[in-house]
């Protein structure tokens, strides 16, 4: 069937077809297996093992912040370009915690 199609049409349409195939194959979100890959699990453990070297142990604060870093169910991962939004949410959460702490101290003095 391709023998009947003119050569110039094949040359024109072939790059379009390849790009469409590549676009279609790259739009799916990562599977659960990809998200829970062994290297990711080991990296997570490695990061936690370094926590003891920090001036303040973040284990006590982890439950308060885990919701900020948990990916939405829609994607299953934090998409590229979302780091600024994530940083703003983190700053807002920390500011709220500081204000709550200051309020608690002030209320305790009165």
Secondary structure, 3 states (H helix, E strand, C coil): CHHHCCHHHHHHHHHHHHHHHHHHHCCCCCCHHHHCCHHHHHHHHHHHHCHHHCCCCCHHHHHHHHHHHCCCCCCCCCCCCCHHHHHHHHHHHHHHHHHHHHHHHHHHHC
